[in-house]
């Protein structure tokens, strides 16, 4: 999954993170922006959300949502 991402884009930037935590239910929601530059100089901008579920203080699973094409394939 990540090999394709790293092989397809010259520049990968993730930033402007906003986190919301639900300590009692061990959940985290993260909203962030992504900027990619492909090998031909084309640019892609995404606004993504990840939803983390924890158990006993450790990550158990994550769901990732992208506002455009899935660049992790």
Secondary structure, 3 states (H helix, E strand, C coil): CHHHHHHHEEEEEEEEEEEEEECCCCEEEEEEEEEEEECCCCEEEEEEEEEEEEECCEEEEEEEEECCCCCCC
